[in-house]
Amino acid sequence: MSGQGITQILFYSLALIALGYPLGLYMARVYTAERIGGRRFRLLGGIERGFYKVVGTDPTKEQDWKGYAKTVLIFSIVCTSVVYAIQRLQGHLFLNPNHVKGVPAHLSLNTAASFITNTNWQFYAGESTMSYLTQMAGLAVQNFVSAAVGMAVLAAVVRGFARRSRNELGNFWVDLYRSTAYILLPLSLILAVILVSQGVPQTFHAATTVTTVQGAHQTIARGPVASQIAIKQLGTNGGGYYNSNSAVPFENPNGLTNFLEMLSILLIPAAQVFMFGKMVAAKRHAWMVFAAMFAIFAIGVAVNLPAEQHGSQVLRSSGVNITQGHGSSGGNLTDKEVRFGIANTAIWTVATSDASNGSVNGGFDAQTPAGGAVPLVNLFLGEVVFGGVGSGLYGMFFYIVMAVFVAGLMVGRTPEYLGKKIEAREIKIATIGALFVPTMVLALTAISVVTKSGLASIYNSGVHGFTETLYAYDSQSNNNGSAFAGFGLTSFSAEVGSVAMFLGRFVPLLAALAIGGSMARKKVAPLSAGTFRTDGVTFSVLLVAVIALTAGLMIFPALTLGPIVEGLMH
Amino acid sequence: MKNLLSSVVAIAVFTAVLGFGYPALLAAFASATMSSQAQGSLVTVNGKVVGSRLAAQAFTGPRYFHERPSATSPAYNAGATTFANLGPTSPDLAKAVAANAAAVLKLEGPYNPGLTIHGIPVDAVTTSASGIDPDISPAYARLQARRIAAVRHLPLAAVESLIAKHTDGRSLGFFGEPGVNVLELNLALDKESK
């Protein structure tokens, strides 16, 4: 690892905290302020009230957890229908300068599921399959909205922790609107303008065909790219405009855009930890949660980067020069870009798999066994290491409840968290929330590798093919969306994947809301000498251990069948 | 029922604002202030568009710097980007790397006496992630410099200074890795020696 690489990683971490902390405090205000804008920005408040009027909600009327959950579900069903319909009909609709046809039914379903659940798994190549209308009005809208749904649910759950003896968690429409209008949209606008200035297209002109220097013909796809890339990075969506995602120079032209896009992956999820600390008035505890997340992130980089720099088996035995230095980044440069090299692809790989973003700036299928195992495991942890916007932290609450419970067992008294007693109901729900998805991943992978229709999706033969399958269901169930991209589209993989994405999104979401609801009803008990303190390093260590012992151990057998065997071969 | 109606109205509002307003506003602003980037960073020679500075294109024969291998179909298709997706132990990957290395040796060997496979930088034999990586490593550019100098009857120093001129350093001197933009380098080369 070079000095330059280490400096870039350190700078990245510092920037994440320096921007994430103030953003978190701002977000806490967004979700707690009665009115936004005040007297100085009266227009903002006016627009907001206008939205509530047309939607038909009274912003002062809050919902209990069941009411909140019902609204989330109905809204998501409506969104699914819209995205499905646009894809099916795109051939007959406007904003289709490249004359692409309607998308087949099973692919439309998978893509709709993918974007509604903030997964952005892509069984299609964007630039050649989707019309500009679908990209803008279907997919990019969901990039905002699905992110906003996650953020809204988190706000509701956090209120549950903050409140006492109440039933209500908030008004979904207020949280949805504020997440979009005051957080996602302004950040996206800023990022998109910078991206265009660096070379990311933003145009309604069709793809162009040029005659190259040596007289060949080359098609260059473009479109409203920047607007979509900005939100797909910020909203932990990850669905690229182009097939090769942020590896394509039109999505990510240089080192600066790469840094900003990489920072955007973790920015909001990291800020939400600080937002949580502010909202429940437990800032030290929030720092400890942040520390646990950051430790797992750092471990990922520490495994992936040296593995990729060391190079793949094939490249090492080929004899070509994979040494770093003298104008070459060396290492496993297969399916990687020169301008990012090994270090910046490694940070991205770890960030995107920790954060349920799923965008990539290099191909995962070609990564070394140890390198590729890092995103595989990161996904399996349930996307709680920073995680998806909203969904990351509300998923982390399951592990926190389990950690507090384990600590309670050790000292032999009823566990407490933020001054509230954690009882059987919460522990049961947290266990379901934490273990449902990993169990589903293993089950679907098992089904897929013993059935003919499942095996048809595999691209690379042997153990690597098994890893492709495991990764596909790991990614879809955990709503990440990155892929060992050789894994192919069949009607079987599209339909099973859709189910995985829906269940993987909504089972934990409902579990989190249920915990929020039951916490809101509780009274606060005074701290005593026997209370396990959650604002010290011991807590961070315990939290990391609980994550490693539950999800980490669950994936270990599958890991031995995939990357570990592959690493031992040759 | 009330939820259903609210949802339909909400998604309609979001689609109007985020699906149309936001990209259209950005496109208008971009075309007014940074039109070249917004249209795809197209490069023109004598009034004709010959490519984009952000997309590799096919260069063949000894007179030009070559790009990295591409997995798109046809190669360097900026309308259908793709990874190669071959695993780290894949026999197909081994075959492809060996074939690419042999081609580089055949092309550069005559101008670089003593060149063996150990002298080929890894980016020269591996597919890029996008299939249209516009850059090659400075090491790969240097390897090709002797051939270009010999074929075009230029002093090696002149070719090397062109390479240095078209090396995009790290952004702001800090982010990413240096790379040589092949299209721009080749166009500069054509200007220097027709």
HADDOCK unambig.tbl for C-alpha pairs under 7 A between the chains (distance, minus, plus):
assign (segid A and resid 55 and name CA) (segid B and resid 6 and name CA) 4.76 0.50 0.50
assign (segid A and resid 55 and name CA) (segid B and resid 9 and name CA) 5.83 0.50 0.50
assign (segid A and resid 55 and name CA) (segid B and resid 10 and name CA) 5.97 0.50 0.50
assign (segid A and resid 56 and name CA) (segid B and resid 6 and name CA) 6.38 0.50 0.50
assign (segid A and resid 71 and name CA) (segid B and resid 3 and name CA) 5.98 0.50 0.50
assign (segid A and resid 74 and name CA) (segid B and resid 3 and name CA) 6.73 0.50 0.50
assign (segid A and resid 74 and name CA) (segid B and resid 4 and name CA) 6.28 0.50 0.50
assign (segid A and resid 75 and name CA) (segid B and resid 7 and name CA) 4.99 0.50 0.50
assign (segid A and resid 78 and name CA) (segid B and resid 7 and name CA) 6.61 0.50 0.50
assign (segid A and resid 78 and name CA) (segid B and resid 8 and name CA) 6.69 0.50 0.50
assign (segid A and resid 79 and name CA) (segid B and resid 11 and name CA) 6.98 0.50 0.50
assign (segid A and resid 127 and name CA) (segid B and resid 79 and name CA) 6.58 0.50 0.50
assign (segid A and resid 127 and name CA) (segid B and resid 80 and name CA) 6.57 0.50 0.50
assign (segid A and resid 128 and name CA) (segid B and resid 80 and name CA) 6.48 0.50 0.50
assign (segid A and resid 136 and name CA) (segid B and resid 19 and name CA) 4.94 0.50 0.50
assign (segid A and resid 136 and name CA) (segid B and resid 20 and name CA) 6.87 0.50 0.50
assign (segid A and resid 137 and name CA) (segid B and resid 15 and name CA) 5.68 0.50 0.50
assign (segid A and resid 137 and name CA) (segid B and resid 19 and name CA) 4.17 0.50 0.50
assign (segid A and resid 137 and name CA) (segid B and resid 20 and name CA) 6.66 0.50 0.50
assign (segid A and resid 140 and name CA) (segid B and resid 19 and name CA) 6.47 0.50 0.50
assign (segid A and resid 141 and name CA) (segid B and resid 14 and name CA) 6.85 0.50 0.50
assign (segid A and resid 141 and name CA) (segid B and resid 15 and name CA) 6.00 0.50 0.50
assign (segid A and resid 141 and name CA) (segid B and resid 18 and name CA) 5.72 0.50 0.50
assign (segid A and resid 141 and name CA) (segid B and resid 19 and name CA) 5.30 0.50 0.50
assign (segid A and resid 196 and name CA) (segid B and resid 30 and name CA) 6.97 0.50 0.50
assign (segid A and resid 196 and name CA) (segid B and resid 37 and name CA) 6.21 0.50 0.50
assign (segid A and resid 196 and name CA) (segid B and resid 38 and name CA) 6.00 0.50 0.50
assign (segid A and resid 197 and name CA) (segid B and resid 34 and name CA) 6.46 0.50 0.50
assign (segid A and resid 197 and name CA) (segid B and resid 37 and name CA) 6.41 0.50 0.50
assign (segid A and resid 198 and name CA) (segid B and resid 37 and name CA) 6.94 0.50 0.50
assign (segid A and resid 199 and name CA) (segid B and resid 37 and name CA) 4.43 0.50 0.50
assign (segid A and resid 199 and name CA) (segid B and resid 38 and name CA) 6.61 0.50 0.50
assign (segid A and resid 199 and name CA) (segid B and resid 40 and name CA) 6.71 0.50 0.50
assign (segid A and resid 199 and name CA) (segid B and resid 41 and name CA) 6.26 0.50 0.50
assign (segid A and resid 200 and name CA) (segid B and resid 37 and name CA) 6.49 0.50 0.50
assign (segid A and resid 200 and name CA) (segid B and resid 38 and name CA) 6.45 0.50 0.50
assign (segid A and resid 200 and name CA) (segid B and resid 40 and name CA) 7.00 0.50 0.50
assign (segid A and resid 201 and name CA) (segid B and resid 37 and name CA) 6.04 0.50 0.50
assign (segid A and resid 201 and name CA) (segid B and resid 38 and name CA) 4.09 0.50 0.50
assign (segid A and resid 201 and name CA) (segid B and resid 39 and name CA) 5.51 0.50 0.50
assign (segid A and resid 201 and name CA) (segid B and resid 40 and name CA) 5.14 0.50 0.50
assign (segid A and resid 202 and name CA) (segid B and resid 27 and name CA) 5.26 0.50 0.50
assign (segid A and resid 202 and name CA) (segid B and resid 30 and name CA) 6.90 0.50 0.50
assign (segid A and resid 202 and name CA) (segid B and resid 38 and name CA) 4.74 0.50 0.50
assign (segid A and resid 202 and name CA) (segid B and resid 39 and name CA) 6.71 0.50 0.50
assign (segid A and resid 203 and name CA) (segid B and resid 27 and name CA) 5.67 0.50 0.50
assign (segid A and resid 203 and name CA) (segid B and resid 38 and name CA) 6.06 0.50 0.50
assign (segid A and resid 203 and name CA) (segid B and resid 39 and name CA) 6.05 0.50 0.50
assign (segid A and resid 210 and name CA) (segid B and resid 49 and name CA) 6.23 0.50 0.50
assign (segid A and resid 210 and name CA) (segid B and resid 50 and name CA) 5.83 0.50 0.50
assign (segid A and resid 210 and name CA) (segid B and resid 51 and name CA) 6.05 0.50 0.50
assign (segid A and resid 211 and name CA) (segid B and resid 50 and name CA) 5.48 0.50 0.50
assign (segid A and resid 212 and name CA) (segid B and resid 50 and name CA) 4.56 0.50 0.50
assign (segid A and resid 212 and name CA) (segid B and resid 51 and name CA) 5.80 0.50 0.50
assign (segid A and resid 213 and name CA) (segid B and resid 50 and name CA) 5.72 0.50 0.50
assign (segid A and resid 214 and name CA) (segid B and resid 59 and name CA) 6.91 0.50 0.50
assign (segid A and resid 218 and name CA) (segid B and resid 77 and name CA) 6.30 0.50 0.50
assign (segid A and resid 218 and name CA) (segid B and resid 78 and name CA) 6.96 0.50 0.50
assign (segid A and resid 219 and name CA) (segid B and resid 77 and name CA) 6.25 0.50 0.50
assign (segid A and resid 219 and name CA) (segid B and resid 78 and name CA) 5.61 0.50 0.50
assign (segid A and resid 219 and name CA) (segid B and resid 79 and name CA) 5.18 0.50 0.50
assign (segid A and resid 220 and name CA) (segid B and resid 78 and name CA) 4.60 0.50 0.50
assign (segid A and resid 220 and name CA) (segid B and resid 79 and name CA) 5.02 0.50 0.50
assign (segid A and resid 221 and name CA) (segid B and resid 78 and name CA) 6.00 0.50 0.50
assign (segid A and resid 221 and name CA) (segid B and resid 79 and name CA) 4.59 0.50 0.50
assign (segid A and resid 222 and name CA) (segid B and resid 40 and name CA) 6.59 0.50 0.50
assign (segid A and resid 224 and name CA) (segid B and resid 23 and name CA) 6.47 0.50 0.50
assign (segid A and resid 227 and name CA) (segid B and resid 23 and name CA) 5.49 0.50 0.50
assign (segid A and resid 242 and name CA) (segid B and resid 81 and name CA) 6.71 0.50 0.50
assign (segid A and resid 243 and name CA) (segid B and resid 80 and name CA) 6.97 0.50 0.50
assign (segid A and resid 243 and name CA) (segid B and resid 81 and name CA) 5.58 0.50 0.50
assign (segid A and resid 243 and name CA) (segid B and resid 82 and name CA) 5.98 0.50 0.50
assign (segid A and resid 244 and name CA) (segid B and resid 81 and name CA) 5.64 0.50 0.50
assign (segid A and resid 244 and name CA) (segid B and resid 82 and name CA) 5.14 0.50 0.50
assign (segid A and resid 244 and name CA) (segid B and resid 83 and name CA) 6.41 0.50 0.50
assign (segid A and resid 244 and name CA) (segid B and resid 129 and name CA) 6.66 0.50 0.50
assign (segid A and resid 244 and name CA) (segid B and resid 130 and name CA) 5.26 0.50 0.50
assign (segid A and resid 247 and name CA) (segid B and resid 129 and name CA) 5.85 0.50 0.50
assign (segid A and resid 247 and name CA) (segid B and resid 130 and name CA) 5.43 0.50 0.50
assign (segid A and resid 248 and name CA) (segid B and resid 130 and name CA) 4.87 0.50 0.50
assign (segid A and resid 249 and name CA) (segid B and resid 54 and name CA) 5.55 0.50 0.50
assign (segid A and resid 249 and name CA) (segid B and resid 55 and name CA) 6.93 0.50 0.50
assign (segid A and resid 249 and name CA) (segid B and resid 133 and name CA) 6.94 0.50 0.50
assign (segid A and resid 250 and name CA) (segid B and resid 54 and name CA) 6.52 0.50 0.50
assign (segid A and resid 253 and name CA) (segid B and resid 54 and name CA) 6.91 0.50 0.50
assign (segid A and resid 254 and name CA) (segid B and resid 171 and name CA) 6.79 0.50 0.50
assign (segid A and resid 255 and name CA) (segid B and resid 170 and name CA) 6.27 0.50 0.50
assign (segid A and resid 255 and name CA) (segid B and resid 171 and name CA) 5.18 0.50 0.50
assign (segid A and resid 255 and name CA) (segid B and resid 175 and name CA) 4.62 0.50 0.50
assign (segid A and resid 255 and name CA) (segid B and resid 176 and name CA) 4.09 0.50 0.50
assign (segid A and resid 256 and name CA) (segid B and resid 171 and name CA) 5.37 0.50 0.50
assign (segid A and resid 256 and name CA) (segid B and resid 175 and name CA) 5.67 0.50 0.50
assign (segid A and resid 259 and name CA) (segid B and resid 175 and name CA) 6.76 0.50 0.50
assign (segid A and resid 312 and name CA) (segid B and resid 88 and name CA) 5.16 0.50 0.50
assign (segid A and resid 313 and name CA) (segid B and resid 88 and name CA) 6.12 0.50 0.50
assign (segid A and resid 313 and name CA) (segid B and resid 89 and name CA) 5.86 0.50 0.50
assign (segid A and resid 314 and name CA) (segid B and resid 88 and name CA) 6.15 0.50 0.50
assign (segid A and resid 314 and name CA) (segid B and resid 89 and name CA) 5.68 0.50 0.50
assign (segid A and resid 314 and name CA) (segid B and resid 94 and name CA) 5.55 0.50 0.50
assign (segid A and resid 318 and name CA) (segid B and resid 98 and name CA) 6.85 0.50 0.50
assign (segid A and resid 319 and name CA) (segid B and resid 117 and name CA) 5.96 0.50 0.50
assign (segid A and resid 319 and name CA) (segid B and resid 118 and name CA) 5.47 0.50 0.50
assign (segid A and resid 320 and name CA) (segid B and resid 117 and name CA) 5.30 0.50 0.50
assign (segid A and resid 320 and name CA) (segid B and resid 118 and name CA) 4.73 0.50 0.50
assign (segid A and resid 320 and name CA) (segid B and resid 119 and name CA) 6.75 0.50 0.50
assign (segid A and resid 320 and name CA) (segid B and resid 120 and name CA) 5.46 0.50 0.50
assign (segid A and resid 320 and name CA) (segid B and resid 121 and name CA) 6.35 0.50 0.50
assign (segid A and resid 320 and name CA) (segid B and resid 122 and name CA) 6.01 0.50 0.50
assign (segid A and resid 321 and name CA) (segid B and resid 118 and name CA) 5.11 0.50 0.50
assign (segid A and resid 321 and name CA) (segid B and resid 119 and name CA) 6.00 0.50 0.50
assign (segid A and resid 321 and name CA) (segid B and resid 120 and name CA) 5.58 0.50 0.50
assign (segid A and resid 321 and name CA) (segid B and resid 121 and name CA) 4.89 0.50 0.50
assign (segid A and resid 321 and name CA) (segid B and resid 122 and name CA) 5.63 0.50 0.50
assign (segid A and resid 322 and name CA) (segid B and resid 121 and name CA) 6.53 0.50 0.50
assign (segid A and resid 322 and name CA) (segid B and resid 122 and name CA) 5.46 0.50 0.50
assign (segid A and resid 326 and name CA) (segid B and resid 139 and name CA) 6.43 0.50 0.50
assign (segid A and resid 327 and name CA) (segid B and resid 137 and name CA) 6.12 0.50 0.50
assign (segid A and resid 327 and name CA) (segid B and resid 138 and name CA) 4.82 0.50 0.50
assign (segid A and resid 327 and name CA) (segid B and resid 139 and name CA) 4.74 0.50 0.50
assign (segid A and resid 328 and name CA) (segid B and resid 121 and name CA) 6.83 0.50 0.50
assign (segid A and resid 328 and name CA) (segid B and resid 137 and name CA) 5.54 0.50 0.50
assign (segid A and resid 328 and name CA) (segid B and resid 138 and name CA) 6.62 0.50 0.50
assign (segid A and resid 328 and name CA) (segid B and resid 139 and name CA) 5.64 0.50 0.50
assign (segid A and resid 330 and name CA) (segid B and resid 122 and name CA) 6.07 0.50 0.50
assign (segid A and resid 333 and name CA) (segid B and resid 122 and name CA) 6.64 0.50 0.50
assign (segid A and resid 333 and name CA) (segid B and resid 123 and name CA) 6.21 0.50 0.50
assign (segid A and resid 333 and name CA) (segid B and resid 126 and name CA) 6.46 0.50 0.50
assign (segid A and resid 334 and name CA) (segid B and resid 126 and name CA) 4.95 0.50 0.50
assign (segid A and resid 334 and name CA) (segid B and resid 127 and name CA) 5.60 0.50 0.50
assign (segid A and resid 334 and name CA) (segid B and resid 128 and name CA) 6.26 0.50 0.50
assign (segid A and resid 335 and name CA) (segid B and resid 83 and name CA) 5.69 0.50 0.50
assign (segid A and resid 335 and name CA) (segid B and resid 84 and name CA) 6.51 0.50 0.50
assign (segid A and resid 335 and name CA) (segid B and resid 127 and name CA) 5.57 0.50 0.50
assign (segid A and resid 335 and name CA) (segid B and resid 128 and name CA) 4.54 0.50 0.50
assign (segid A and resid 335 and name CA) (segid B and resid 129 and name CA) 3.79 0.50 0.50
assign (segid A and resid 336 and name CA) (segid B and resid 128 and name CA) 5.09 0.50 0.50
assign (segid A and resid 336 and name CA) (segid B and resid 129 and name CA) 4.60 0.50 0.50
assign (segid A and resid 337 and name CA) (segid B and resid 128 and name CA) 5.40 0.50 0.50
assign (segid A and resid 337 and name CA) (segid B and resid 129 and name CA) 5.80 0.50 0.50
assign (segid A and resid 337 and name CA) (segid B and resid 133 and name CA) 6.13 0.50 0.50
assign (segid A and resid 338 and name CA) (segid B and resid 135 and name CA) 6.16 0.50 0.50
assign (segid A and resid 338 and name CA) (segid B and resid 136 and name CA) 6.25 0.50 0.50
assign (segid A and resid 338 and name CA) (segid B and resid 137 and name CA) 6.26 0.50 0.50
assign (segid A and resid 338 and name CA) (segid B and resid 177 and name CA) 6.85 0.50 0.50
assign (segid A and resid 338 and name CA) (segid B and resid 179 and name CA) 6.16 0.50 0.50
assign (segid A and resid 339 and name CA) (segid B and resid 135 and name CA) 6.99 0.50 0.50
assign (segid A and resid 339 and name CA) (segid B and resid 176 and name CA) 5.77 0.50 0.50
assign (segid A and resid 339 and name CA) (segid B and resid 177 and name CA) 4.80 0.50 0.50
assign (segid A and resid 339 and name CA) (segid B and resid 178 and name CA) 5.97 0.50 0.50
assign (segid A and resid 339 and name CA) (segid B and resid 179 and name CA) 5.63 0.50 0.50
assign (segid A and resid 340 and name CA) (segid B and resid 176 and name CA) 4.94 0.50 0.50
assign (segid A and resid 340 and name CA) (segid B and resid 177 and name CA) 5.52 0.50 0.50
assign (segid A and resid 341 and name CA) (segid B and resid 177 and name CA) 5.89 0.50 0.50
assign (segid A and resid 344 and name CA) (segid B and resid 176 and name CA) 6.49 0.50 0.50
assign (segid A and resid 362 and name CA) (segid B and resid 129 and name CA) 5.16 0.50 0.50
assign (segid A and resid 363 and name CA) (segid B and resid 83 and name CA) 6.02 0.50 0.50
assign (segid A and resid 363 and name CA) (segid B and resid 85 and name CA) 6.77 0.50 0.50
assign (segid A and resid 363 and name CA) (segid B and resid 129 and name CA) 5.77 0.50 0.50
assign (segid A and resid 365 and name CA) (segid B and resid 85 and name CA) 5.07 0.50 0.50
assign (segid A and resid 365 and name CA) (segid B and resid 86 and name CA) 6.41 0.50 0.50
assign (segid A and resid 365 and name CA) (segid B and resid 87 and name CA) 5.54 0.50 0.50
assign (segid A and resid 366 and name CA) (segid B and resid 85 and name CA) 5.65 0.50 0.50
assign (segid A and resid 366 and name CA) (segid B and resid 86 and name CA) 5.49 0.50 0.50
assign (segid A and resid 366 and name CA) (segid B and resid 87 and name CA) 4.48 0.50 0.50
assign (segid A and resid 366 and name CA) (segid B and resid 88 and name CA) 5.37 0.50 0.50
assign (segid A and resid 367 and name CA) (segid B and resid 87 and name CA) 6.95 0.50 0.50
assign (segid A and resid 367 and name CA) (segid B and resid 88 and name CA) 6.16 0.50 0.50
assign (segid A and resid 368 and name CA) (segid B and resid 88 and name CA) 5.38 0.50 0.50
assign (segid A and resid 460 and name CA) (segid B and resid 86 and name CA) 6.66 0.50 0.50
assign (segid A and resid 460 and name CA) (segid B and resid 87 and name CA) 6.62 0.50 0.50
assign (segid A and resid 464 and name CA) (segid B and resid 87 and name CA) 6.66 0.50 0.50
assign (segid A and resid 485 and name CA) (segid B and resid 85 and name CA) 6.24 0.50 0.50
assign (segid A and resid 486 and name CA) (segid B and resid 85 and name CA) 5.28 0.50 0.50
